[in-house]
Amino acid sequence: MLKTPPQTYNPHAVEEKILSFWRKEKIFEKSVENRKNNPRYVFLEGPPTANGVPHPGHVLTRVMKDLILRYKTMKGYYIPRKAGWDTHGLPVEIEVEKTLGLKNKQDVERYGIKKFNEKCKESVFKYENAWVEMTERIGFWLDMENPYITLKNDYIESVWWSLKQAWEKKLLYKGYKVVPYCPRCGTALSAHEVAQGYRTIEEPSIFVKFKLKDEDAYFLAWTTTPWTLLSNVALAVHPDELYIKIRYNNQVLILAEERANILLKGQDYEILDGFKGKELEYKEYEPLFTYAKPEEKAWYVILADFVTMDEGTGIVHIAPAFGEDDYNVGRKYNLPVIQLVKLDGTFKEEVELWKGRFVKDADPDIIKYLEDKGLLEGVRNYSHEYPFCWRCNSPLLYYAMDSWFIAMSKVQDDLIKNNRQINWYPSHLQEGRFGDFIRDVKDWALSRKRYWGTPLPIWTCENKDCRHQICIGSVEELKSLSENFTEDYDLHKPYVDELIVRCPKCGSRMKRESEVIDCWYDSGSAFFAQWHYPFENQDTFKESFPVDFICEALDQTRGWFYSLLAISTFLFGKPSYKNVLTLGLVLDKDNQKMSKSKRNYVDPMVILDNEGADALRWYLISANAPWNSTRFYEEAVKDTLAKFILTLWNSYNFFATYAALDKFDPRNSIPIDKRIPLDRWILSRFHRIVRDIKDFMEKFETHKAARVIEKFLIDDFSNWYLRRSRRRLWVEEETTDKLSGYSTMYEVFLGLTKTIAPFTPFIAEEIYQNLKTDEIPESVHLCDYITPDEKLIDDELEKGMERIRDLVEVGRALRAKIGIKVRYPLREATLVCTKEVENSIKDLLDLLIEEINVKNIRFDRNKDKFVIKQVKPKYSILGPKLKDKMKQVSKILEEMDKTSLYNKLMKEKEISIEINGETINLAIDDFDIVEQEKENIAITETKDVILLLDTMLTPELEAEGFAREVIRRIQSMRKELNLNVDDKIKVEVEIADDRREDMIKQWKDYIAEETRAEKFNIVSTPKGSLVKKWDIDDVIVSVGIT
């Protein structure tokens, strides 16, 4: 039996109550276990790092994941949901360094690697409770008791196994390359890490003169990195472009002709000579700086196809120590690599002028130095994209150094092929942002010269005559080669570096390569390493590979999404996931990126406390397509609470209150074919939106699914169906019509709880628990998702109801226009339409009668009897035709009876007018036909029906209308007193107008019945618990109720 729910909805109280119920009854666990024998739907959780509190972006990803997983579970899939923690890498180290007050790697090593790594291990779970609390509060069902954790030995062992596979496939190698390098963190970064940290910056670019050897002329080059000029060893030109020697400002310069036309446009210069770029090859020039004296030949012109005419001068300065193109072309020409920068990003001691200075900080002084030497031709501010460290925000340097790489370039074709097997949402990412990245794939710079991470499992024999290298792929292998391996092993530094490992070839001691690996490789291994594959759970892995669904924010496109695909491609030759839902960014109210420094950051827990998880979830889901950016601010969630959640609650409250009062038993349901059209219509609408939801959810168009639910709830169910059904429930006795209404409302609410359960799980559960009978599951989340009953979808009934609702809308607007309030009944309305339209709405006319408040409705095929038709001259046509006669014709037409004129034109199709003996013929096409309503008729129309109202307000109709206005005020006062629907009252009224008082006397019994008044008296001074004065149509009415 239903219980009367609380009148007001308290999100926090309801959600705490439901959380307690879920915990106590283990509803999450049951929702998974109950479907154990069903088809699997495999989900992989992208592991966050718990060394910082969760932010709004994390809330969005967790809400969207939960929505899909709850939906798929209710659709019958078995979905284990293992949480994950990403525990290694720079983000962790940086936080610990801040805590310990360590400034650089030297400080870390002085502190002690063992102690430092222990602190890192502690810190990664510093905010675990905050993450668990947020996850639970927003209703994300995830197994956080048994997570995969990247620092665990089993996980590391699986990662080592994968690296050994790469090693054996000749994909893992050590190379000397120019790599993006963070001087603050002291380590290289991979291409996909760099892709996450680009920012638009403005800095000086300079035009520098390089003096030719033995000639009073200069090569003019351009650079945006003045600090690299200290390591310049060559100048590059394009072999096939034209270059010119010019006299400009009393100096001789060489630059590309195409660039001179742009840079020196409108300026005077003399062309002295011209030549192809290849004619300049090996031409020597004087070095700008001589801090290094290389053994190899340097400071001459080389040829390079990467030189473009898009910017600069067509001459590129080459410093192989700091650029990938520079390094590669340098190898071709055997150029020296001049490295004057230390690993911390400062100049070495030999750079006397700027030693110890951070290179980018030295740029202004280097520019001034060149200016003083007469080698600076110009400075321009240059806006461009520059990479910053994605974790510490330091500007990156490109730095030639030793590093370990995975040769992704060798598997590029497989990457592209595998990417095309993935369903991307939105689809444009497949060939766009993600496709572009893998089509230009770089070898993965894997190693990091850091401390807290998965150690690179490569050992090198210390015997100079042997130098044998091995990649260890398991704990057993390491154990078999070690002399001091212990049972309480820890596969991190410094334990692995303290092991005495013997070379399997010569027996000498081996030393591990000191680096750890990119933490993105850790998280990208989750699809197999979470199972400790291949050492355990081989069947589980096979059942779970590839993963059906992953979901993270857009910034993971070149992060986790890439690392997952890259690793599965070289390990297994296929993608590790089938479907990827990419979420947009979370912005503030003004579409700005959130940050605590800008003070535009909103704490999700504040919103959860105030508006609740369901309102927050519904807002995030419905506001935008999941892949579009979403503004995150409390006012928007507040609006969602008021618009959707409270509409749902108030609608449910209305039904449940009356159903509880009448002791409605859903088992005594009225058969659907015995119900009135209004009931059958709402069931048809409901099952139609259920069908729509399925289509939207399969395409991850979750916002569209939410919007059709919201539109149904507000427009169809609450504002129309329930409003039209109120009077049925007010009837005291138990009628078939009343039970039909209860049965329909119950079915819709029960269906709605299942429909919205994945979206707003708390309020769905709260309502379901009151609707639940012993025959259905104990929780809405143990139910199957509702499937549309096609037999209940009635296209014709819906079309007819749409016409009725359109007529209500235009009818009410028409009443407002003519100034007769809807509470005042009118005698009659006429509908002019076809027979087909009449048939579609004739069974629904009682709704229209009540909504526009008329006593009777009749049909007609023609509106002519209600209007007077006249004609009006088309002056725009007649003016040019009649010219100077127009004024006289116009005067004659004005004096004619317009109705007679219309009738004559309809009959004879033309009229003749005499002017000064001349006959002027006017055709029907020279006139517009205009219609004017007859007296006491008002007209409006929809697309296929004309509505005519008889506007004559008789004294009887006026009395009834005035009575209804009084009823509305009394009902408002009942609400103000917070009375229950079945509470009886006593009413006293005073009306300061004799005529209106007589009206109320005629209708007093009706007023009493409608307001549940035991007594209704007209008095001189009303008394009661609440007494109010009302101005009703310029008459003061005093009302007292008790």
TIGULO-522987 format. One record per residue (C-alpha): chain; x, y, z. Coordinates in steps of 0.2 Angstrom, whole numbers. Layout:
# TIGULO-522987
   mol       u       v       w
     A       X       Y       Z
...
This chain:
# TIGULO-522987
   mol       u       v       w
     A       0       0       0
     A       7      17      -5
     A      12      29       9
     A      10      48       9
     A      27      55       4
     A      34      71      12
     A      27      87       4
     A      44      95       2
     A      59      86      -6
     A      75      86       4
     A      89      80      -8
     A     102      78       5
     A      91      68      17
     A      84      57       3
     A     101      53      -4
     A     108      49      13
     A      94      37      16
     A      95      29      -1
     A     114      27       1
     A     111      18      18
     A      99       7      10
     A     110       2      -5
     A     125      -1       8
     A     114     -12      20
     A     106     -22       6
     A     121     -23      -5
     A     111     -17     -20
     A     127     -13     -30
     A     134     -31     -28
     A     117     -39     -32
     A     115     -29     -47
     A     131     -36     -54
     A     130     -54     -47
     A     111     -56     -53
     A     117     -55     -71
     A     133     -66     -69
     A     126     -78     -82
     A     122     -64     -95
     A     133     -57    -109
     A     147     -47    -103
     A     149     -29    -106
     A     167     -25    -102
     A     171      -8     -94
     A     189      -1     -90
     A     190      12     -77
     A     203      26     -82
     A     214      27     -66
     A     215      44     -57
     A     229      48     -45
     A     222      51     -27
     A     236      63     -22
     A     224      78     -25
     A     205      81     -22
     A     193      77     -36
     A     187      92     -46
     A     172      95     -57
     A     179      87     -72
     A     181      71     -62
     A     163      72     -57
     A     157      73     -75
     A     167      58     -80
     A     161      48     -66
     A     143      53     -69
     A     144      48     -87
     A     152      32     -84
     A     139      27     -71
     A     125      32     -82
     A     131      20     -96
     A     135       6     -84
     A     118       7     -75
     A     109       8     -91
     A     118      -7     -99
     A     116     -17     -82
     A      97     -14     -83
     A      98     -19    -101
     A     104     -36     -95
     A     123     -36     -96
     A     135     -43     -83
     A     147     -28     -79
     A     160     -30     -66
     A     167     -13     -62
     A     184     -13     -55
     A     191       4     -48
     A     209       9     -52
     A     222      20     -45
     A     236      28     -55
     A     250      29     -42
     A     267      33     -51
     A     275      47     -60
     A     279      65     -60
     A     263      72     -53
     A     266      61     -37
     A     284      66     -36
     A     281      85     -38
     A     268      85     -24
     A     280      76     -12
     A     294      88     -17
     A     283     102     -12
     A     279      94       5
     A     297      90       9
     A     303     107       2
     A     314      99     -11
     A     319     110     -26
     A     327      98     -38
     A     334      80     -41
     A     349      84     -31
     A     339      88     -16
     A     329      71     -19
     A     345      61     -19
     A     352      70      -4
     A     336      66       5
     A     337      47       0
     A     328      38     -14
     A     321      25      -2
     A     313      38       9
     A     307      48      -5
     A     298      34     -13
     A     291      29       3
     A     283      46       5
     A     277      45     -13
     A     269      28      -9
     A     260      36       6
     A     255      52      -4
     A     246      43     -18
     A     232      38      -6
     A     232      54       4
     A     215      59      -3
     A     208      42      -6
     A     194      45       6
     A     189      61      -3
     A     188      51     -19
     A     178      37     -11
     A     166      49      -3
     A     163      59     -19
     A     161      43     -29
     A     148      36     -17
     A     139      53     -15
     A     136      55     -34
     A     130      37     -35
     A     144      30     -46
     A     144      11     -43
     A     162       5     -43
     A     171      -9     -34
     A     183       2     -24
     A     186     -13     -12
     A     196     -22     -25
     A     204      -9     -36
     A     219     -12     -48
     A     234      -1     -42
     A     248       2     -53
     A     261       2     -39
     A     257     -16     -34
     A     271     -29     -38
     A     258     -40     -48
     A     254     -25     -59
     A     272     -20     -62
     A     276     -38     -66
     A     263     -38     -80
     A     270     -22     -86
     A     287     -29     -87
     A     280     -44     -96
     A     274     -32    -110
     A     290     -23    -111
     A     299     -39    -114
     A     287     -43    -128
     A     292     -26    -135
     A     310     -30    -133
     A     309     -47    -141
     A     300     -39    -156
     A     315     -27    -158
     A     303     -12    -153
     A     312      -7    -137
     A     328       2    -140
     A     340      15    -134
     A     343      30    -145
     A     351      47    -144
     A     338      59    -150
     A     331      76    -148
     A     317      74    -135
     A     305      86    -127
     A     313      88    -109
     A     307      96     -93
     A     321     105     -85
     A     311     107     -69
     A     307      88     -68
     A     323      83     -75
     A     316      71     -87
     A     311      68    -105
     A     292      67    -110
     A     283      57    -123
     A     275      65    -138
     A     257      61    -131
     A     262      70    -115
     A     269      85    -124
     A     252      86    -134
     A     243      89    -118
     A     253     105    -113
     A     253     117    -128
     A     249     135    -124
     A     248     151    -135
     A     262     162    -130
     A     270     179    -136
     A     288     181    -136
     A     302     190    -146
     A     307     183    -163
     A     323     190    -170
     A     331     192    -187
     A     350     188    -185
     A     364     192    -197
     A     378     179    -200
     A     393     186    -208
     A     400     177    -223
     A     418     171    -222
     A     430     182    -232
     A     415     193    -238
     A     407     209    -232
     A     389     201    -233
     A     377     193    -221
     A     365     178    -221
     A     349     184    -213
     A     341     171    -202
     A     326     171    -191
     A     323     162    -174
     A     311     162    -160
     A     323     154    -148
     A     338     166    -146
     A     346     155    -132
     A     349     141    -145
     A     360     153    -156
     A     375     149    -144
     A     374     131    -150
     A     372     136    -169
     A     383     125    -181
     A     375     128    -198
     A     362     138    -208
     A     349     128    -219
     A     342     134    -235
     A     329     125    -247
     A     338     118    -262
     A     325     123    -274
     A     320     140    -268
     A     327     156    -276
     A     338     167    -264
     A     344     184    -268
     A     358     195    -262
     A     352     213    -259
     A     359     230    -254
     A     348     236    -240
     A     352     250    -227
     A     370     251    -233
     A     373     232    -230
     A     373     217    -240
     A     360     203    -235
     A     356     186    -242
     A     338     179    -240
     A     324     170    -249
     A     317     180    -263
     A     299     176    -258
     A     302     181    -240
     A     311     197    -246
     A     295     202    -256
     A     285     200    -239
     A     297     207    -226
     A     303     222    -236
     A     287     226    -245
     A     286     245    -249
     A     305     247    -244
     A     319     251    -256
     A     333     238    -259
     A     344     234    -273
     A     345     216    -280
     A     364     212    -283
     A     363     194    -287
     A     351     178    -287
     A     354     160    -285
     A     345     143    -281
     A     347     137    -263
     A     358     122    -268
     A     371     134    -275
     A     374     140    -257
     A     378     123    -250
     A     394     123    -240
     A     396     142    -241
     A     405     146    -224
     A     401     160    -212
     A     408     167    -195
     A     401     159    -179
     A     391     171    -168
     A     398     163    -152
     A     413     152    -149
     A     410     145    -132
     A     413     128    -140
     A     427     123    -152
     A     420     107    -160
     A     432      95    -169
     A     419      92    -183
     A     417     105    -197
     A     404     118    -193
     A     397     135    -198
     A     392     133    -216
     A     376     132    -226
     A     367     115    -228
     A     352     110    -238
     A     335     105    -230
     A     318     101    -237
     A     310     107    -221
     A     314     125    -224
     A     298     134    -229
     A     293     151    -236
     A     279     152    -223
     A     288     163    -211
     A     306     170    -207
     A     318     173    -220
     A     320     156    -229
     A     336     153    -219
     A     335     142    -204
     A     348     142    -190
     A     353     124    -185
     A     357     118    -168
     A     357      99    -167
     A     357      99    -148
     A     339     107    -148
     A     329     102    -162
     A     323      85    -170
     A     325      91    -188
     A     341     100    -184
     A     348      84    -176
     A     343      73    -191
     A     350      84    -204
     A     365      86    -193
     A     368      68    -194
     A     367      68    -213
     A     381      82    -213
     A     391      75    -199
     A     388      92    -189
     A     394      93    -171
     A     381      93    -157
     A     386     108    -146
     A     378     106    -129
     A     380     121    -118
     A     364     119    -107
     A     364     108     -92
     A     350      96     -88
     A     342     109     -76
     A     340     121     -91
     A     354     133     -86
     A     369     138     -96
     A     385     128     -92
     A     400     136     -84
     A     409     139    -100
     A     396     151    -106
     A     404     165     -96
     A     391     179    -100
     A     376     169     -94
     A     382     154     -84
     A     369     147     -72
     A     355     157     -80
     A     339     148     -86
     A     340     149    -105
     A     324     157    -108
     A     327     170     -95
     A     343     174    -104
     A     334     178    -120
     A     333     197    -118
     A     351     198    -113
     A     356     188    -128
     A     346     199    -140
     A     354     215    -132
     A     372     207    -135
     A     368     204    -153
     A     362     221    -155
     A     377     228    -147
     A     388     218    -159
     A     378     225    -174
     A     371     207    -178
     A     353     211    -175
     A     343     216    -190
     A     326     217    -181
     A     314     210    -167
     A     296     206    -168
     A     284     199    -156
     A     278     182    -161
     A     263     173    -155
     A     264     154    -157
     A     260     137    -148
     A     273     132    -136
     A     274     116    -126
     A     274     116    -107
     A     276     102     -94
     A     259      95     -92
     A     262      92     -73
     A     273     106     -67
     A     269     120     -80
     A     288     123     -84
     A     292     127    -102
     A     299     112    -111
     A     316     112    -120
     A     320     101    -135
     A     336      92    -129
     A     347      79    -138
     A     350      65    -125
     A     350      46    -123
     A     333      39    -120
     A     324      22    -121
     A     311      22    -135
     A     297      10    -141
     A     297      10    -160
     A     279      15    -163
     A     284      21    -180
     A     286       3    -185
     A     268      -2    -180
     A     261      14    -187
     A     251       5    -201
     A     243      -6    -188
     A     239       9    -177
     A     230      17    -191
     A     221       1    -195
     A     216      -3    -177
     A     210      15    -174
     A     197      12    -188
     A     190      -3    -179
     A     185       8    -164
     A     169      17    -162
     A     173      35    -158
     A     160      46    -150
     A     161      59    -157
     A     166      51    -173
     A     176      66    -180
     A     190      62    -167
     A     194      46    -176
     A     201      54    -191
     A     203      71    -184
     A     212      74    -167
     A     217      56    -164
     A     219      51    -182
     A     231      66    -185
     A     241      61    -170
     A     244      43    -175
     A     247      47    -193
     A     262      58    -187
     A     266      45    -173
     A     283      47    -165
     A     293      33    -157
     A     288      33    -138
     A     301      41    -127
     A     298      28    -113
     A     311      31    -100
     A     311      44     -86
     A     326      50     -76
     A     316      50     -60
     A     313      39     -45
     A     295      35     -42
     A     288      24     -56
     A     289       6     -63
     A     308       3     -65
     A     314       0     -83
     A     318     -19     -82
     A     333     -19     -93
     A     350     -25     -86
     A     367     -23     -94
     A     382     -33     -90
     A     396     -23     -82
     A     410     -34     -90
     A     417     -23    -104
     A     420     -38    -115
     A     402     -44    -113
     A     390     -30    -111
     A     376     -42    -113
     A     359     -34    -111
     A     343     -42    -105
     A     325     -36    -103
     A     317     -46     -88
     A     299     -50     -90
     A     294     -58     -74
     A     298     -59     -55
     A     303     -78     -57
     A     316     -72     -71
     A     323     -59     -59
     A     323     -71     -45
     A     332     -84     -55
     A     346     -71     -59
     A     347     -63     -42
     A     358     -68     -27
     A     349     -58     -14
     A     331     -58     -19
     A     319     -58      -4
     A     301     -64      -1
     A     296     -46       4
     A     302     -39     -12
     A     297     -22     -19
     A     299     -20     -38
     A     303      -1     -35
     A     319       9     -33
     A     330       6     -24
     A     326     -12     -20
     A     328     -18     -39
     A     345      -8     -40
     A     352     -16     -24
     A     349     -34     -31
     A     365     -43     -36
     A     360     -49     -54
     A     371     -61     -63
     A     374     -60     -82
     A     367     -77     -89
     A     380     -76    -103
     A     396     -73     -93
     A     391     -73     -74
     A     397     -55     -71
     A     387     -43     -61
     A     373     -34     -71
     A     368     -16     -68
     A     350     -10     -71
     A     347       5     -83
     A     343      18     -70
     A     327      25     -77
     A     309      22     -73
     A     296      22     -87
     A     283      34     -92
     A     268      33     -80
     A     256      33     -96
     A     263      16    -100
     A     257      10     -83
     A     239      16     -85
     A     239      11    -104
     A     243      -7     -98
     A     227      -8     -87
     A     217     -18     -99
     A     229     -33     -95
     A     239     -28     -80
     A     224     -27     -69
     A     222     -45     -71
     A     240     -49     -68
     A     240     -56     -85
     A     248     -68     -92
     A     253     -74     -74
     A     235     -76     -68
     A     217     -74     -74
     A     220     -79     -92
     A     202     -84     -95
     A     196     -68     -87
     A     208     -58     -98
     A     202     -67    -114
     A     183     -63    -109
     A     188     -45    -106
     A     198     -41    -121
     A     195     -30    -130
     A     186     -19    -118
     A     168     -13    -123
     A     168       4    -116
     A     180      17    -110
     A     176      35    -106
     A     187      50    -101
     A     189      68    -105
     A     195      76    -122
     A     212      78    -115
     A     215      59    -114
     A     213      58    -133
     A     232      59    -134
     A     235      52    -117
     A     227      37    -110
     A     217      33    -126
     A     233      33    -136
     A     243      23    -123
     A     230       9    -122
     A     229       8    -141
     A     248       9    -144
     A     252      -5    -131
     A     238     -17    -137
     A     243     -14    -155
     A     261     -20    -153
     A     256     -33    -140
     A     241     -41    -148
     A     239     -33    -165
     A     222     -26    -161
     A     213     -12    -152
     A     211     -14    -133
     A     194      -5    -133
     A     178      -5    -145
     A     169      11    -140
     A     176      27    -133
     A     165      41    -126
     A     176      57    -126
     A     169      70    -114
     A     170      89    -116
     A     179     101    -104
     A     171     107     -89
     A     171     126     -89
     A     165     140     -77
     A     149     151     -79
     A     158     162     -91
     A     165     148    -102
     A     182     150     -94
     A     193     135     -89
     A     192     132     -70
     A     206     135     -59
     A     209     139     -40
     A     220     153     -44
     A     206     162     -54
     A     194     159     -40
     A     181     152     -52
     A     182     134     -45
     A     166     127     -39
     A     168     113     -25
     A     157      99     -31
     A     154      94     -13
     A     145     110     -10
     A     133     107     -24
     A     130      89     -18
     A     126      96       0
     A     114     109      -7
     A     106     103     -23
     A     110      85     -22
     A     118      72     -33
     A     102      69     -44
     A     101      87     -49
     A     119      88     -52
     A     119      72     -63
     A     104      78     -72
     A     111      95     -76
     A     128      87     -82
     A     119      74     -93
     A     105      85    -101
     A     114     102    -103
     A     125      97    -118
     A     130      83    -129
     A     143      73    -118
     A     157      78    -130
     A     154      97    -129
     A     160     108    -115
     A     149     111    -101
     A     148     126     -89
     A     148     120     -71
     A     140     132     -58
     A     128     131     -44
     A     114     142     -51
     A     112     130     -66
     A     111     115     -55
     A      98     124     -44
     A      88     128     -60
     A      88     109     -64
     A      83     105     -46
     A      68     116     -48
     A      63     112     -66
     A      65      93     -67
     A      68      85     -50
     A      55      95     -41
     A      42      93     -55
     A      45      75     -54
     A      43      75     -35
     A      28      86     -35
     A      19      76     -48
     A      23      60     -38
     A      18      68     -22
     A       1      73     -30
     A      -2      55     -36
     A       4      46     -20
     A      -5      58      -8
     A     -22      54     -16
     A     -18      36     -19
     A     -13      33      -1
     A     -29      42       5
     A     -40      31      -6
     A     -29      15      -2
     A     -26      12     -20
     A     -20      -6     -23
     A     -10      -7     -40
     A     -15     -26     -41
     A     -33     -20     -44
     A     -29     -11     -60
     A     -42      -7     -73
     A     -38     -15     -90
     A     -30      -3    -103
     A     -44      -5    -116
     A     -57       0    -103
     A     -48      17     -99
     A     -52      34    -106
     A     -43      41    -121
     A     -32      53    -109
     A     -25      38    -100
     A     -22      28    -116
     A     -14      44    -123
     A      -1      46    -109
     A       4      27    -110
     A       6      29    -129
     A      17      44    -126
     A      27      36    -112
     A      31      20    -123
     A      36      31    -138
     A      49      40    -127
     A      55      24    -121
     A      58      19    -139
     A      67      35    -142
     A      78      33    -127
     A      84      16    -133
     A      90      24    -150
     A      99      39    -141
     A     108      28    -128
     A     115      16    -141
     A     123      31    -149
     A     128      39    -133
     A     117      54    -136
     A     113      54    -118
     A     108      72    -118
     A      94      68    -131
     A      88      54    -120
     A      87      65    -105
     A      78      79    -114
     A      65      68    -121
     A      62      61    -103
     A      61      79     -97
     A      50      85    -110
     A      38      70    -107
     A      38      73     -88
     A      35      92     -89
     A      24      95    -105
     A      15      79    -107
     A      13      71     -90
     A      13      85     -77
     A       7     100     -87
     A      -6      91     -97
     A     -11      73     -91
     A     -10      76     -72
     A     -18      93     -73
     A     -32      86     -84
     A     -34      71     -71
     A     -35      81     -55
     A     -54      82     -54
     A     -55      63     -56
     A     -46      60     -40
     A     -56      73     -31
     A     -72      62     -32
     A     -76      55     -15
     A     -83      38     -21
     A     -72      25     -30
     A     -77      26     -48
     A     -70      16     -63
     A     -63      33     -70
     A     -54      36     -54
     A     -47      19     -53
     A     -42      20     -72
     A     -33      37     -67
     A     -24      29     -53
     A     -19      13     -63
     A     -12      24     -77
     A      -2      35     -65
     A       5      21     -56
     A      11      12     -72
     A      19      28     -78
     A      27      32     -62
     A      34      14     -60
     A      40      15     -78
     A      48      32     -75
     A      58      26     -60
     A      65      12     -71
     A      68      25     -85
     A      77      38     -75
     A      86      25     -63
     A     102      26     -73
     A     101      45     -74
     A      95      50     -57
     A      97      34     -46
     A      92      42     -29
     A      75      49     -33
     A      71      34     -44
     A      74      23     -29
     A      65      34     -17
     A      49      34     -28
     A      51      15     -32
     A      52      10     -14
     A      34      17     -11
     A      27      10     -27
     A      35      -7     -25
     A      24     -23     -22
     A      30     -40     -16
     A      30     -46     -33
     A      44     -35     -40
     A      63     -33     -36
     A      68     -25     -20
     A      77     -11     -29
     A      74      -1     -45
     A      92      -5     -49
     A      89     -24     -49
     A      75     -21     -62
     A      77     -23     -81
     A      76      -7     -91
     A      59      -4     -97
     A      55      -9    -115
     A      43      -1    -126
     A      26      -9    -128
     A      22      -6    -147
     A       4     -11    -145
     A       1       4    -133
     A       8      17    -145
     A      -6      24    -154
     A      -1      37    -168
     A     -19      43    -172
     A     -23      46    -153
     A      -7      56    -151
     A     -11      66    -167
     A     -28      70    -161
     A     -22      75    -144
     A      -8      86    -152
     A     -23      95    -161
     A     -32      97    -145
     A     -17     104    -136
     A     -14     116    -151
     A     -32     122    -150
     A     -31     124    -131
     A     -15     135    -134
     A     -23     146    -147
     A     -40     147    -138
     A     -32     153    -122
     A     -22     166    -131
     A     -38     171    -140
     A     -47     173    -124
     A     -33     184    -117
     A     -33     194    -132
     A     -52     198    -131
     A     -50     201    -112
     A     -62     187    -105
     A     -53     177     -92
     A     -53     158     -94
     A     -63     155     -78
     A     -78     164     -86
     A     -87     151     -96
     A     -93     155    -114
     A    -108     148    -122
     A    -101     139    -137
     A     -86     136    -148
     A     -86     130    -166
     A     -72     120    -175
     A     -71     122    -193
     A     -61     107    -200
     A     -61      92    -212
     A     -71      76    -207
     A     -54      67    -205
     A     -48      80    -192
     A     -65      80    -183
     A     -64      61    -182
     A     -47      62    -174
     A     -53      74    -160
     A     -71      71    -157
     A     -68      59    -143
     A     -56      72    -134
     A     -68      87    -134
     A     -71      86    -116
     A     -53      91    -113
     A     -55     106    -125
     A     -72     111    -117
     A     -64     112    -100
     A     -48     120    -105
     A     -55     134    -115
     A     -71     134    -104
     A     -85     133    -115
     A    -102     125    -113
     A    -103     117    -130
     A     -92     113    -145
     A     -99     110    -162
     A     -91     106    -179
     A     -93     115    -196
     A     -85     114    -213
     A     -86     132    -217
     A     -84     148    -207
     A     -93     159    -219
     A    -109     161    -208
     A     -98     168    -194
     A     -89     181    -204
     A     -93     196    -215
     A     -82     196    -231
     A     -77     212    -240
     A     -64     217    -253
     A     -50     230    -252
     A     -42     237    -267
     A     -24     232    -270
     A     -17     250    -272
     A       0     243    -276
     A      -7     236    -292
     A     -20     249    -296
     A      -9     264    -294
     A       3     261    -308
     A     -12     255    -319
     A     -24     269    -316
     A     -11     283    -313
     A     -19     300    -312
     A     -37     292    -311
     A     -32     282    -295
     A     -38     296    -284
     A     -56     297    -292
     A     -57     278    -292
     A     -52     276    -274
     A     -65     289    -269
     A     -79     279    -278
     A     -73     263    -271
     A     -73     270    -253
     A     -91     276    -255
     A     -97     258    -261
     A    -104     245    -249
     A     -89     233    -246
     A    -100     218    -244
     A    -111     221    -260
     A     -95     225    -269
     A     -88     208    -263
     A    -104     199    -269
     A    -104     207    -286
     A     -85     203    -288
     A     -88     185    -283
     A    -103     183    -295
     A     -97     193    -310
     A     -78     193    -307
     A     -76     211    -312
     A     -85     228    -310
     A     -85     244    -321
     A     -83     262    -315
     A     -88     277    -325
     A     -76     292    -324
     A     -79     307    -335
     A     -87     297    -348
     A     -74     284    -348
     A     -77     266    -342
     A     -64     258    -331
     A     -65     239    -328
     A     -58     232    -312
     A     -55     213    -310
     A     -57     202    -295
     A     -38     201    -295
     A     -37     219    -291
     A     -44     217    -274
     A     -39     208    -258
     A     -53     198    -249
     A     -54     203    -231
     A     -64     194    -217
     A     -71     202    -202
     A     -79     192    -188
     A     -97     195    -185
     A    -102     203    -168
     A     -99     192    -153
     A     -87     181    -163
     A     -68     179    -160
     A     -58     169    -172
     A     -41     160    -171
     A     -34     144    -180
     A     -21     131    -179
     A     -13     122    -194
     A     -28     112    -198
     A     -43     119    -187
     A     -52     136    -186
     A     -58     140    -169
     A     -73     152    -167
     A     -79     158    -150
     A     -96     165    -146
     A     -90     179    -134
     A    -107     184    -128
     A    -106     184    -108
     A    -123     181    -101
     A    -127     186     -83
     A    -128     167     -79
     A    -111     164     -87
     A    -103     179     -78
     A    -110     172     -61
     A    -102     155     -64
     A     -85     164     -69
     A     -85     175     -53
     A     -89     160     -42
     A     -74     151     -50
     A     -63     166     -46
     A     -68     165     -28
     A     -64     146     -27
     A     -47     150     -33
     A     -43     162     -19
     A     -50     150      -6
     A     -39     136     -13
     A     -24     147     -12
     A     -28     151       6
     A     -30     132      10
     A     -12     130       3
     A      -6     144      13
     A     -13     135      29
     A      -4     119      23
     A     -20     109      24
     A     -21      91      18
     A     -32      88       3
     A     -46      79      14
     A     -46      92      28
     A     -63     101      29
     A     -65     120      32
     A     -78     133      36
     A     -79     148      25
     A     -85     166      28
     A     -86     179      14
     A     -90     197      12
     A     -93     204      -5
     A     -93     223      -7
     A    -105     223     -22
     A    -124     218     -21
     A    -124     211     -39
     A    -109     200     -36
     A    -116     194     -20
     A    -131     188     -28
     A    -120     178     -40
     A    -111     170     -26
     A    -127     165     -17
     A    -132     156     -33
     A    -116     146     -33
     A    -113     144     -14
     A    -116     125     -14
     A    -104     123     -29
     A     -91     134     -21
     A     -92     124      -4
     A     -91     107     -14
     A     -75     113     -23
     A     -66     119      -8
     A     -71     105       4
     A     -81     118      15
     A     -93     111      28
     A    -101     128      30
     A    -101     143      18
     A    -109     159      24
     A    -110     176      17
     A    -107     188      32
     A    -103     207      35
     A     -86     204      44
     A     -78     187      40
     A     -68     178      54
     A     -56     163      54
     A     -39     156      56
     A     -34     165      40
     A     -43     181      34
     A     -38     189      17
     A     -45     203       6
     A     -45     200     -13
     A     -48     211     -27
     A     -58     201     -40
     A     -62     210     -56
     A     -63     227     -46
     A     -73     220     -32
     A     -66     218     -15
     A     -70     201      -8
     A     -65     197      10
     A     -63     178      14
     A     -60     170      31
     A     -57     151      33
     A     -56     140      48
